[in-house]
Amino acid sequence: MFEHNYSQAFQPAISRTRALPLTSTASTIFDSALFRDAFGTPAMREVFSDRSLIARYVEVEVALARAEARCGVIPAEAAERIAAGCDIDALDFERLRHETDNVGYPILPLVHQLVTQCGEAGRFVHWGATTQDIMDTADVLRVRAGLEIVEGDIAELRRILCGLATRFRDTAMAGRTHLQQALPVTFGYKAAIWLAMFDRHAERLAQLKPRVLVGEFAGAAGTLASLGDKGLDVQAAFCRELGLGVPATTWHVARDGFAEAVNLLALIAGSLGKIAYDIMLLASTEFAEVYEPFVKGRGASSTMPQKRNPISAELMLAAAKGVRQQAGLMLDAMVTDLERATGPWHAEWMAIPESFLLTASALHQAKFALGGLIVDEARMRANLGSSRGLIVAEAVMMGLAPFTGRDEAHDIVYDVCREVNEQGGTLADALARHPVVACHLDRAAIDRLTDPANYLGMAPQMVDRAVAASRGQAS
């Protein structure tokens, strides 16, 4: 059995959660002191916190001033004063909250305070911009930071899955279809399938960055009219200032980039949900083939002392369902009206942060569960033998087919399998008693055909190929 005691590794997270104060303002799992570490991570919460969002708004306003100064649109001295004067720590957040509630957007109230902070140079703050320019670009910066976290987690998870696939390359177990034993596979083969999914996700993430990490500065209706012939120059300088791509056209109402990012998160979370479902099924009492890492008290029942529930897998599955809903919301938000949307844009304010938080939490739980996964190889062997050889009935059929033809071999083995199911015994013994089988196959051949270890197909070789491909991609 492959086992680690992960109590020390997991304990700090539990302790931090206990130390968090309960507040009357927390109303969702994302800000709850009880649940927020189950449905988010500190790093991702920081990316999408109110303070970080406002800091991004300020960063974008400063970048705009610098770009406009570089292009001769505003005085260089004004840009320097704006960069030096904008101070997030000096903002009146309560006033900002109140005015945002009144206006409906935070940018105008924020600009009012930044103008005051910058003195005479304040008249050049937000020059030629519109609210959505600032908010969209700030969200791109947040998405970029969120994707960096996701990318790092995926890389770590791929290393874990490479290790599992390699370690259990030849560990035979029952492969199951329709929840019934079907054919032998190896646990390494199962892990390799998981690994290949995340190799593809890593590739997708790299491919979407040039499409998604693009700045937005286009003015009220997207034409940059307020800057005359300097509009495109300022736009390019603005994007360079922030390390973002330059858009070919305005994307105020072309929301496919953000929708693609969230739908990628839904794919990632969906794969984590599949892994979680496998873990939960294999950890059930009747299978008992794998377990999540042991941490005292984790997964315990309030009334049944024997319980060891697969908590990480359950949280992964819940997160996957949540991100899927947000992905649908993002697709709905793409349907916008004319040159500036009336309401669909606002739906993104909910969907983007929650999708990143849920995906981060699911990846965190996956790294914990798979990084210390307990694999009971003895139980896998026992379960593999529980069908008394029936799991390799296909192997016998294919071994007999050259002598009888495939259809007749199928019928013969089908009848023998039914006999084993109804009367007991083993498939090998029943085959040996069958006159047609005995005419063509001796007992040694029958024993060889009914040994599950001899019918793994190319599963081990597929593990090798998947691991080699993953390591090649990583390098």
C-alpha positions in Angstrom: 0.0 0.0 0.0 1.3 3.4 -1.0 0.6 5.8 1.9 1.7 9.1 3.4 0.6 10.8 6.6 -0.4 14.3 5.4 -1.7 15.6 8.8 1.2 18.0 9.2 1.0 19.3 5.7 -2.8 19.9 6.0 -2.9 21.2 9.6 -1.7 24.7 8.9 -4.6 25.4 6.6 -7.0 24.0 9.2 -5.5 26.2 11.9 -5.7 29.3 9.8 -9.3 28.7 9.2 -10.0 28.3 12.9 -8.2 31.5 13.7 -10.3 33.6 11.3 -12.8 35.8 13.0 -16.5 35.2 12.3 -18.1 38.4 11.0 -21.6 39.5 10.5 -20.8 40.8 7.0 -19.8 37.4 5.5 -22.7 36.1 3.5 -21.3 33.7 0.9 -18.9 30.8 0.9 -16.3 33.1 -0.7 -16.1 35.5 2.2 -17.1 33.1 4.9 -14.6 32.4 7.6 -15.9 28.9 7.8 -16.0 27.9 4.2 -13.7 30.3 2.2 -10.7 28.0 2.3 -12.9 25.1 1.0 -14.0 27.2 -2.0 -11.0 29.4 -2.7 -7.4 29.9 -1.8 -5.7 32.9 -0.1 -3.6 33.7 -3.2 -6.6 33.7 -5.5 -8.7 35.7 -3.0 -6.0 38.3 -3.0 -6.1 38.6 -6.7 -9.8 39.2 -6.7 -10.1 41.2 -3.5 -11.7 44.7 -3.4 -8.4 46.3 -2.5 -6.6 44.5 -5.4 -9.3 45.5 -7.8 -9.1 49.2 -6.8 -5.3 49.0 -7.0 -5.7 47.7 -10.6 -8.0 50.6 -11.5 -5.3 53.0 -10.2 -2.6 51.1 -12.0 -4.6 51.4 -15.3 -5.2 55.1 -14.8 -1.5 55.7 -14.2 -0.5 53.7 -17.2 -3.0 55.7 -19.3 -1.4 59.0 -18.2 2.1 57.8 -18.9 1.1 56.5 -22.4 -0.6 59.8 -23.2 2.4 61.8 -22.1 4.6 59.6 -24.2 2.4 60.4 -27.2 2.3 64.1 -26.5 -1.4 64.1 -25.5 -0.9 65.4 -22.0 2.1 67.1 -20.4 4.9 64.8 -19.2 4.9 66.7 -15.9 1.2 65.9 -15.4 1.8 62.2 -15.9 4.6 62.2 -13.4 2.5 64.0 -10.9 -0.4 61.5 -11.5 1.9 58.5 -11.0 3.3 60.0 -7.8 0.1 61.4 -6.4 -2.3 58.4 -6.9 -2.3 56.7 -3.5 -4.6 53.8 -2.8 -3.9 54.1 1.0 -5.2 57.6 1.0 -8.6 56.7 -0.6 -11.8 57.1 1.4 -13.1 53.6 0.8 -16.4 54.2 2.6 -17.1 57.2 0.4 -16.1 55.1 -2.7 -18.5 52.4 -1.6 -21.4 54.8 -1.1 -20.8 56.6 -4.4 -20.3 53.4 -6.3 -23.7 52.2 -5.0 -25.2 55.5 -6.3 -23.5 55.7 -9.6 -23.6 52.0 -10.4 -19.9 51.9 -11.3 -16.7 52.5 -9.2 -14.6 54.4 -11.8 -16.3 57.9 -11.7 -16.2 58.0 -7.8 -12.6 56.8 -7.9 -11.6 59.4 -10.5 -13.1 62.1 -8.3 -10.7 61.1 -5.5 -7.7 60.6 -7.7 -8.2 64.1 -9.3 -8.1 65.6 -5.8 -4.9 63.6 -4.9 -3.1 64.8 -8.0 -3.7 68.5 -7.5 -3.3 70.6 -10.7 -2.4 67.5 -12.7 -5.7 65.9 -11.7 -7.4 67.5 -14.7 -5.6 65.1 -16.9 -6.7 61.9 -15.0 -8.8 59.6 -17.1 -8.2 61.7 -20.2 -10.2 60.3 -23.2 -11.1 57.1 -21.4 -14.5 55.6 -20.5 -15.4 53.6 -17.5 -15.4 50.3 -19.3 -11.9 50.9 -20.6 -10.6 51.0 -17.1 -12.7 48.2 -15.7 -12.1 45.8 -18.6 -8.3 46.4 -18.6 -8.2 46.0 -14.8 -10.0 42.7 -15.2 -7.5 41.6 -17.8 -4.8 42.3 -15.3 -6.7 40.2 -12.7 -7.3 37.4 -15.2 -3.6 37.4 -16.0 -2.6 37.1 -12.3 -5.3 34.4 -11.8 -4.1 32.4 -14.8 -0.5 32.5 -13.5 -1.8 30.8 -10.3 -3.8 28.3 -12.3 -0.8 27.6 -14.6 1.5 26.9 -11.6 -1.1 24.6 -10.0 -1.6 22.7 -13.2 2.2 22.3 -13.6 2.5 20.9 -10.0 -0.5 18.6 -10.6 1.0 17.2 -13.8 4.2 16.4 -11.9 2.1 14.5 -9.3 0.2 12.6 -12.0 3.4 11.7 -13.8 4.6 10.2 -10.6 1.4 8.2 -10.0 1.4 7.0 -13.6 5.0 5.9 -13.5 4.8 4.3 -10.0 1.7 2.2 -10.8 2.4 1.6 -14.5 2.0 -2.2 -14.1 -0.4 -2.3 -11.1 -3.3 -4.3 -12.5 -6.8 -3.5 -11.4 -10.3 -4.0 -12.7 -11.3 -1.6 -15.4 -15.0 -0.8 -15.2 -17.6 0.2 -17.7 -21.2 1.0 -16.8 -20.0 0.5 -13.2 -19.4 -3.2 -14.0 -16.0 -5.0 -14.2 -15.1 -4.9 -17.9 -11.4 -5.7 -18.6 -8.2 -5.4 -16.6 -6.3 -2.1 -16.7 -3.5 -0.7 -14.6 -3.8 2.1 -12.1 -1.0 3.9 -13.9 -3.0 3.8 -17.0 -5.9 5.5 -15.2 -3.5 8.2 -13.9 -2.0 8.6 -17.4 -5.5 9.4 -18.7 -5.8 12.1 -15.9 -2.4 13.4 -16.8 -3.1 13.7 -20.5 -6.2 15.9 -19.7 -4.0 18.4 -17.8 -1.4 18.4 -20.5 -4.1 19.5 -22.9 -5.3 22.1 -20.4 -1.8 23.5 -20.1 -1.6 23.8 -23.9 -5.0 25.5 -24.0 -4.0 28.0 -21.4 -0.8 28.9 -23.3 -2.8 29.3 -26.5 -5.5 31.5 -25.1 -3.2 34.1 -23.5 -2.5 36.1 -26.7 -6.3 36.3 -27.3 -7.3 37.2 -23.8 -4.5 39.2 -22.3 -5.3 42.3 -24.4 -5.8 45.8 -23.2 -8.9 47.9 -23.7 -8.8 51.6 -24.4 -11.2 53.0 -26.9 -13.3 55.7 -25.5 -17.1 56.2 -25.2 -18.3 54.3 -28.3 -15.0 52.5 -29.0 -13.7 54.8 -31.8 -11.0 56.8 -29.8 -12.6 59.9 -31.2 -11.7 62.0 -28.2 -8.0 61.7 -29.0 -8.1 62.6 -32.6 -5.3 61.2 -34.7 -3.3 60.1 -31.6 -5.9 57.5 -30.5 -4.2 54.4 -31.9 -0.8 55.5 -30.7 -2.0 56.1 -27.2 -3.8 52.7 -27.2 -0.6 50.9 -28.2 1.5 52.8 -25.7 -1.1 52.1 -23.0 -1.0 48.4 -23.7 2.8 48.3 -23.7 2.8 50.1 -20.4 0.8 47.3 -18.8 2.5 44.4 -20.7 -0.7 43.5 -22.6 -1.5 42.9 -26.2 -2.9 45.5 -28.5 -6.4 44.8 -29.7 -7.2 44.9 -33.4 -10.6 46.4 -32.7 -12.5 47.6 -29.7 -13.9 44.7 -27.6 -16.4 46.6 -25.4 -19.1 44.4 -26.7 -17.0 41.5 -28.0 -16.7 39.4 -24.9 -15.3 36.2 -26.3 -12.0 36.6 -24.6 -13.3 36.6 -21.1 -15.8 33.9 -22.0 -13.0 31.7 -23.3 -11.0 32.2 -20.1 -13.9 31.2 -17.9 -14.8 28.3 -20.2 -11.2 27.0 -20.0 -11.6 27.1 -16.2 -14.8 25.1 -16.6 -12.8 22.5 -18.6 -10.1 22.3 -16.0 -12.7 22.0 -13.2 -14.6 19.4 -15.2 -11.5 17.3 -15.5 -11.0 17.7 -11.7 -14.6 16.6 -11.2 -14.0 13.5 -13.2 -10.9 12.6 -11.1 -12.9 13.4 -8.0 -15.7 11.0 -9.1 -13.2 8.3 -9.7 -11.6 8.7 -6.3 -15.0 8.7 -4.6 -16.1 5.5 -6.3 -12.7 3.7 -5.8 -12.8 4.8 -2.1 -16.2 3.3 -1.5 -16.3 0.5 1.0 -17.1 -2.2 -1.7 -14.1 -1.1 -3.8 -11.7 0.2 -1.1 -8.9 0.6 -3.7 -7.7 4.2 -3.0 -8.0 6.7 -0.2 -7.3 10.3 0.3 -4.3 11.1 2.5 -4.8 10.5 6.2 -5.3 13.6 8.4 -6.8 12.9 11.8 -10.4 13.9 11.9 -10.6 14.8 8.2 -13.7 13.3 6.7 -15.0 12.2 10.0 -18.7 11.7 10.7 -20.4 13.3 13.7 -22.2 10.0 14.5 -20.3 7.2 12.7 -16.8 6.8 14.0 -15.8 4.4 11.3 -16.3 6.9 8.5 -13.5 8.4 6.4 -15.2 10.5 3.8 -13.4 11.7 0.6 -13.7 15.3 1.5 -11.2 16.7 -1.1 -13.0 14.8 -3.9 -16.3 16.1 -2.7 -15.1 19.7 -2.8 -13.6 19.2 -6.2 -16.8 17.9 -7.6 -18.8 20.7 -6.0 -16.4 23.3 -7.5 -16.6 21.7 -10.9 -20.4 22.1 -10.9 -20.1 25.7 -9.8 -17.6 26.7 -12.5 -19.8 25.0 -15.1 -22.7 27.3 -14.1 -20.5 30.4 -14.3 -19.2 29.3 -17.8 -22.8 29.3 -19.0 -23.3 32.7 -17.5 -20.3 34.0 -19.4 -21.7 32.7 -22.7 -24.9 34.5 -21.9 -23.0 37.7 -21.2 -21.6 37.6 -24.7 -25.0 38.5 -26.1 -24.6 42.3 -25.9 -26.5 45.2 -27.5 -24.9 47.6 -30.0 -21.8 49.5 -29.0 -22.1 49.3 -25.2 -24.1 46.7 -23.3 -26.9 47.5 -20.9 -26.6 44.6 -18.5 -24.9 41.4 -19.7 -21.5 43.0 -18.9 -22.4 43.1 -15.2 -22.8 39.4 -15.1 -19.1 39.0 -15.7 -18.4 40.8 -12.4 -19.9 37.7 -10.6 -18.8 35.0 -12.9 -15.1 35.8 -13.4 -14.0 36.0 -9.7 -16.1 33.1 -8.6 -14.8 30.9 -11.4 -11.2 31.6 -10.5 -11.8 31.0 -6.8 -13.6 27.7 -7.4 -11.0 26.5 -9.8 -8.2 27.4 -7.5 -9.8 25.6 -4.6 -10.4 22.5 -6.8 -6.8 22.5 -7.9 -5.6 22.9 -4.3 -7.7 19.9 -3.2 -6.5 17.8 -6.1 -2.9 18.5 -5.3 -3.5 17.4 -1.7 -5.6 14.3 -2.6 -3.4 13.0 -5.4 -0.1 14.1 -3.9 -0.6 11.7 -1.0 -3.1 9.3 -2.5 -3.2 5.9 -0.7 -3.3 3.1 -3.3 -4.2 -0.4 -2.0 -2.6 -2.7 -4.6 -3.6 -5.8 -2.6 -7.2 -4.8 -2.7 -7.0 -4.1 -6.4 -5.7 -7.6 -6.9 -8.5 -9.0 -4.8 -11.1 -7.1 -6.6 -9.6 -8.1 -9.9 -10.0 -11.8 -8.9 -13.5 -11.4 -7.5 -15.1 -12.2 -10.8 -13.4 -15.6 -10.8 -11.9 -15.0 -14.2 -15.0 -13.5 -15.9 -13.2 -10.2 -16.4 -11.0 -11.8 -19.0 -13.8 -13.5 -20.9 -12.9 -11.5 -24.0 -9.3 -12.8 -23.8 -10.7 -16.4 -23.9 -13.0 -15.6 -26.7 -10.2 -14.1 -28.8 -8.0 -17.1 -27.9 -10.6 -19.5 -29.1 -11.7 -17.6 -32.1 -8.9 -18.8 -34.5 -10.3 -22.3 -34.1 -14.0 -21.8 -34.1 -14.6 -18.3 -35.6 -15.4 -15.3 -33.5 -19.2 -15.7 -33.4 -19.1 -19.3 -32.2 -16.3 -18.5 -29.8 -18.4 -15.7 -28.3 -21.4 -18.0 -27.9 -19.4 -20.7 -26.2 -17.7 -18.3 -23.8 -21.0 -16.6 -23.1 -22.6 -19.9 -22.1 -19.6 -20.8 -19.9 -19.7 -17.4 -18.2 -23.4 -17.9 -17.4 -22.6 -21.3 -16.0 -20.0 -19.7 -13.6 -22.5 -17.0 -12.6 -25.2 -19.6 -11.8 -23.2 -22.5 -10.4 -20.1 -20.9 -9.1 -16.5 -22.0 -9.6 -14.0 -20.3 -11.8 -14.0 -19.5 -15.5 -10.8 -21.6 -16.0 -12.4 -24.7 -14.5 -15.6 -24.3 -16.5 -13.7 -23.8 -19.7 -11.7 -26.9 -19.1 -14.9 -28.9 -18.8 -16.3 -27.6 -22.0 -15.7 -30.2 -24.8 -15.2 -27.7 -27.6 -12.8 -25.6 -25.6 -10.9 -28.6 -24.3 -10.5 -29.8 -27.9 -8.6 -26.7 -28.9 -7.0 -25.3 -25.7 -5.1 -27.3 -23.0 -5.2 -26.3 -19.4 -2.0 -24.3 -19.6 -3.4 -22.2 -22.4 -6.7 -21.8 -20.5 -4.8 -20.7 -17.3 -2.8 -18.2 -19.4 -5.9 -16.7 -21.0 -7.7 -16.4 -17.7 -4.9 -14.6 -15.9 -5.9 -10.9 -15.8 -2.2 -9.9 -15.7 -1.8 -11.3 -19.2 -4.6 -9.1 -20.7 -3.5 -5.6 -20.0 -3.3 -4.7 -23.7 -1.1 -1.7 -24.3 -2.0 0.0 -21.0 1.6 0.1 -19.7 2.9 1.3 -23.1 0.3 4.1 -23.1 1.5 5.1 -19.7 5.1 5.4 -21.1 3.8 7.4 -24.0 1.7 9.8 -21.9 4.5 10.4 -19.4 7.1 11.0 -22.1 4.7 13.5 -23.9 4.0 15.3 -20.6 7.6 15.7 -19.7 8.5 16.8 -23.2 5.8 19.4 -23.1 7.0 20.6 -19.7 10.5 21.0 -20.9 
